[in-house]
Amino acid sequence: MKLDHFSILIRPLLTEKSTTMKDPANKVVFEVPLDANKIQIRQAVEKLYSVKVTDVNTNVVRGKWKRRGKRIGKLGNWKRAVVTLRAGDVIDFFADEGA
């Protein structure tokens, strides 16, 4: 299955840990499909956000086992990509578009 740039980056992960990594290390975290590789992730970030990517680290987050009453089930696995940007480049997810 061929992935385009818009389907590679599912969503940015805006957690406390990812926001603390953003300022000193210039890293941004995205959720990506399980079959996306580092080259595809690099190209998608550079094309969609007009920045230069220096490094991409990925890891697969295994789904947790959850239960509701008697029933037990497993959440799906997903992949996280930590993208390091060139010094001076920034991706601001909370920029005011209309103002």
C-alpha positions as CSV (number, residue, x, y, z in Angstrom):
1,M,0.0,0.0,0.0
2,K,1.4,3.4,-1.1
3,L,1.1,6.1,1.6
4,D,0.9,9.7,0.6
5,H,2.3,12.6,2.8
6,F,-1.0,13.3,4.4
7,S,-1.7,9.7,5.5
8,I,1.8,9.2,6.9
9,L,1.4,11.7,9.7
10,I,-1.7,10.7,11.6
11,R,-1.5,13.3,14.3
12,P,1.0,15.1,16.4
13,L,1.4,13.8,19.9
14,L,1.1,16.8,22.2
15,T,1.9,15.3,25.6
16,E,3.8,16.7,28.5
17,K,6.9,14.7,27.6
18,S,6.8,15.8,23.9
19,T,6.4,19.4,24.8
20,T,9.4,19.3,27.1
21,M,11.5,17.7,24.3
22,K,10.5,20.5,21.9
23,D,12.4,23.4,23.3
24,P,15.9,22.1,24.3
25,A,16.2,19.3,21.8
26,N,14.1,20.7,18.9
27,K,12.2,17.4,18.6
28,V,8.5,16.9,17.5
29,V,6.6,13.6,18.1
30,F,4.0,12.2,15.6
31,E,1.8,9.1,15.5
32,V,2.4,7.3,12.2
33,P,1.1,4.1,10.6
34,L,2.8,0.8,11.5
35,D,4.0,0.3,7.9
36,A,5.6,3.7,7.5
37,N,9.4,3.8,7.4
38,K,11.8,6.6,8.5
39,I,12.4,7.8,4.9
40,Q,8.7,8.3,4.3
41,I,8.3,10.1,7.6
42,R,11.2,12.4,6.9
43,Q,9.8,13.3,3.4
44,A,6.3,13.9,4.8
45,V,7.4,16.2,7.6
46,E,9.7,18.2,5.2
47,K,7.0,18.6,2.6
48,L,4.1,19.4,4.8
49,Y,5.8,21.7,7.3
50,S,8.6,23.2,5.1
51,V,11.4,22.3,7.6
52,K,14.6,20.3,7.4
53,V,14.7,17.0,9.3
54,T,18.0,15.9,10.7
55,D,17.0,12.6,12.4
56,V,14.0,10.3,12.7
57,N,13.6,7.7,15.5
58,T,10.6,5.3,15.6
59,N,9.3,2.8,18.1
60,V,6.2,0.6,18.2
61,V,4.0,1.1,21.2
62,R,2.4,-2.2,22.1
63,G,-1.3,-2.2,22.9
64,K,-2.3,-2.6,26.5
65,W,-4.7,-5.2,27.8
66,K,-7.9,-3.6,29.1
67,R,-11.0,-5.1,30.7
68,R,-14.6,-4.0,31.0
69,G,-16.4,-6.2,33.6
70,K,-15.9,-9.8,32.6
71,R,-14.6,-9.1,29.1
72,I,-11.0,-8.5,28.4
73,G,-9.5,-7.1,25.2
74,K,-6.3,-5.7,23.8
75,L,-5.9,-2.2,22.4
76,G,-4.1,-1.9,19.0
77,N,-0.4,-1.4,18.5
78,W,0.7,2.0,17.1
79,K,3.9,3.6,16.0
80,R,5.5,6.8,17.3
81,A,8.0,8.9,15.4
82,V,10.3,11.3,17.1
83,V,11.5,13.8,14.5
84,T,14.6,16.0,15.2
85,L,14.5,19.3,13.3
86,R,17.5,21.4,12.1
87,A,18.5,24.3,14.5
88,G,16.3,27.3,13.8
89,D,13.4,25.3,12.3
90,V,10.2,25.1,14.3
91,I,6.8,23.6,13.9
92,D,4.2,25.5,15.9
93,F,0.9,23.6,16.3
94,F,-0.8,26.4,18.2
95,A,-0.1,29.3,15.8
96,D,-3.0,31.6,15.1
97,E,-3.9,31.1,11.5
98,G,-6.6,33.7,11.3
99,A,-5.2,36.5,13.5
